Amino acid sequence: MRSKYNGYSFPLRDTVTREKVHFHNRYGIELCGDLYLPKDAFGNLAAVAVSGPFGAVKEQCSGLYAEELASRGFAALAFDPSFIGESGGQARNVASPDINTEDFSAAVDFLSTRDFVDPEKIGILGICGFGGMALNAAAMDTRIKATVASTMYDMTRVTANGYFDADNSADKRYETRKALNAQRTEDYKNGTCARAGGVVDPLPEDAPFFVKDYYDYYKTERGYTERSLNSNDGWNVTSSLSFLNMPILRYSNEIRSAVLVIHGDKAHSCYFSKDAFANMVKDNPYTDNKELLLIPGAVHTDLYDRKDIIPFDKIQQFFQTYLK
């Protein structure tokens, strides 16, 4: 199977330009992104850095979001996070709650130094697992003026506790740590990292709906791309080790800048956004610029690429309000 549009899962309209760019984070890892600009752009633009979902690449829905934002007048940078896609970093196919949060700030570094971008008008948008990273970045990086988290996962919570916190116990985490560290030893012996496998294929008849939902995006021409981990062999088995110990949303209730959290109300993952929003506004004196938007009837991957469902008018209005 090949991507539908020259390596991308979506078409590029003739009113938008796309240019491959490279920049580095503060760990020295070179990141690769696609910079989308409106063809008739002039002056200093508001800019948005986009990444996610977790295990996806810029040729998938982060690029779709960025291309749409550029068509609405923004400079938009869809980037591959460290260790995956066309971005650098060794070993490959791993994630890090620290480094992947830093990747958003590195994108802000890049955008803030472009002569066509107003450095006081920079926002970020994270999808799925990178929605959680985006909220973490917003809590850390005061240059980020507005943040959108779409169909968000808190990857540290789901890794440590399981779905719906069903495995939230010290014993369960200990068994997970034992298994992962045993695999770590094997990887070192073998000189390669075992892969966890992407979205299951072929799809079992008794697969739960959310697995079917992922399959419909990552394993069909709807969203398949060659570089996507979820479309192919997945993360390294040991990639999730650090997520067991490092909750990323500890200081989200200290975010002063604007935040819009969007989720489908029928998504299996909706509880991540509901809880993250509740924790973000609890005891936070800066709540007038925070909003939770639930999309009736939408499931998790509807907000990956369903332009009839993704509230782009609302996203545009949000960024125009707070990137000014």
C-alpha positions, 0 to 999 in steps of 0.5 A, a space after each residue: 500500500 502507498 500513500 494517496 498523495 505523493 507520500 501524504 494522506 491528504 492533497 495540497 491545495 493550490 492556495 498553499 505552499 509546502 516547504 521542507 525545513 530542518 531545525 534542532 532542539 536543545 538536545 541537538 537533535 535535528 527535526 524535520 518539518 513541512 512549513 505551510 504558508 498561504 500563497 498570498 501571505 504578506 507581513 508578519 504572520 501568526 504561526 502554529 506548530 503542529 505535531 501528532 498523533 502518537 506514532 504518526 508522522 507529518 505526512 498524516 493528520 498533523 500536515 492536514 491540520 497545518 495545511 488547513 491552517 495555512 489556507 486560513 492565513 497562518 504560517 503552520 509547521 507540521 513536524 516529525 518529533 524526535 526519533 521518528 519520521 524524517 527527524 533525527 535522534 538515535 535510537 529510532 522509534 522511541 518516544 520521550 515525555 521530556 524530549 517530545 515536549 521539548 520538540 514543541 519548544 524547538 518548533 517555537 525557536 524555529 518559527 520565532 526566528 523567521 522574518 515572516 512570523 511575528 514572534 509574539 503570535 505563536 501557538 501550538 497544536 497537538 493531536 492525540 498523544 501530542 495533545 498531552 505533550 502540547 499542554 506540557 509545553 504550554 506549562 513550560 514555555 511562556 512564548 507559547 501564546 495559545 494551545 490547542 489539544 485535539 483528541 488528546 491522550 495523556 500517554 503517561 497516564 495510560 502507560 502507567 495506569 492502563 485504559 480507564 485506570 484499570 491497571 492502576 496499581 503498584 503491582 501492575 506497574 512492577 510487572 510491566 517494568 519487569 517485562 520491559 527491562 527484560 526486553 531491554 537486556 535482550 535488545 542490548 544482547 541483540 544489538 537491535 530493538 524489538 518492535 511492538 508492532 503497529 496497529 494490529 493487522 489483520 484485524 481480529 473479528 472481536 477487536 474492540 471498536 477503538 482498535 477498529 477505529 485505528 485500523 480504519 485510519 492507519 491501515 487503509 488508504 485513508 491514512 496510511 503512510 510509509 513512515 508512520 509507526 502505527 501504519 507499520 511496525 510500531 514503537 520499540 517495545 521499551 519505548 514506554 519505559 520513561 512514561 511509567 514514571 514521569 507524569 507530564 501534566 503535573 503543572 498544567 494548572 499553572 498555564 496562564 496562556 489560552 488553551 482549547 481542548 477538543 474531543 469527540 464525546 463518543 471517543 474511547 479517549 474522551 476521559 483524558 481531555 475531560 480530566 486534563 481540562 478539569 485539572 488544568 482549571 482547578 485552582 488556576 486563576 487564569 481560566 477565562 481563556 480556557 475551553 473544553 469543546 466536545 464534538 457530539 457523536 465524534 470518535 477518536 480518529 474523526 478528529 484526525 482527518 474528518 474535515 466535516 467534523 474537525 471544528 476548524 472554524 472554531 480553531 481559527 477563531 481561537 488562534 485569531 483571538 489569542 495570537 494578536 
